Amino acid sequence: MTAHTRQSNERTPRAEIWKRYDGDDWAAFEQLPAAIRLRLHEHAYDAWSVNALMLWRHYKRIYGATPRAERALIRYLDYCERLERGEFATRYAARYGTDLPHDAAQSSILRYCPPTDPRKCA
């Protein structure tokens, strides 16, 4: 394995859906605001920190480094998560002839919910 070869246990069609940018995932994660790091931690799939950092830099140019920018990026990450989950569900149904188990159970994605502010669970 060369220094530029990345090993992965990825067994999903994510590479067909998204482009993953190269970089140090942990260094990128550490540069993100706490609210975005929490959402990445809660994301149903690996949201790829380098990609999230690139998006954060874009949102900062638009809104500044503000809570509004953080909320806008979190909404976009949630949107991407819904798209990805929908694609996985479609492929799962085509392959196995049944609903994705999480969809069949009508389960939600687990999120941290501070007891002092239940609105953050939405």
N, C-alpha and C positions, 0 to 999 in steps of 0.2 A: 504494500500500500504506500503510495507516495504521500508527501506532505499535503498535497492539494486534494486528495481523495477523501471524501466524507463517507463514513460508514453510517448506515441508518437501518433502523428496524421498521421503517415506514412500509406498510403493506396496504395502503389505501390509494385511491386515485387522486390524491391531493395535487400531485405534480401535473395532472391534466387540467386541474381547475385553476391553480394559482402558480405564480412564479415566486420561488424562494430566493431571496438575496443572500449572498455570502457575507459572512462577518462573524464576530464573536458574540454568540447569543447572550452570554452572561453579562458581558460589558454593555451590550445594548439594553438589556433588561434593567441594569442598575441606573441607566441614564433617564429612564422613564419616571414620570410622577407616580406617587404612591397609589393613587386611584386607578391608574392604568395598569400598574403592576398587579394590583389585586384582581382586576378583571381578566388579565392574561392568565393569572393563576387559576381562576375559576372557569376559564374558557373550556368548552367541551372537548376541544381538540387543541393541539399545540399551535398557538397563534403566531409562532415564529417571531421572536423578539426583535430581530434585525428589521424585519418588515414593519413591525409596529413602531420602531424608532424612526424609520423613514417617514411613516405616516404622521407621527407626532411632530416631526420637524415641519412638515407641510402645514399641519393645523396651527402650529405656533406662528408661522408666517401669516396665516389668515387672521387668527384671533388674538395673537399674542399668547404668552404663557399664562393663561387664565383658566379658571374653573370651567368657563364656557368651552374652551378648546378641549379640555379633558372630557367633558360630557359629549361633545360632538364626536371625538374619536371613539369613545366607548360605544356610542350609538352605532357608529360605523362597524366596529368590531363585532357587535351583536348582530348586525345585519349580515356580515360575512359568515358568522357562525350559523345563522339560519339558512343561508344559501348552501353552505357546506353540508349541514345536517340533512337538508332536503335532497341533495345530490346523493349522499350516502344511502338515504332511505330508498330512493328510486333504484339505485344499483342493487341494494340488498333485496328488494322485492323482485327485481328481474332475475336475480341469481337463485333465490331460495323460494320464491313464490309466496311469500308471506311478509307481513309488515316488519319493519325494524323493531326489535323487542321493546326498545324504549318508547317508540310510538304506539305500539300495541298496548302497552301498559299505561299510556297517557301520562308518562312521567315528565317532570320538568327538569331543567338543568339546575343542579344545586348551586346556590350562590350564598355567600356570606351575608347574613342579615343581622346587623347590630340591633340589639333589643331596644335601644333608645330611638331608633329611626327606621321603622319598618318600610318606609318608602324606598329605601335603598335596595330592597329585595326585588323590585320590579325590573 
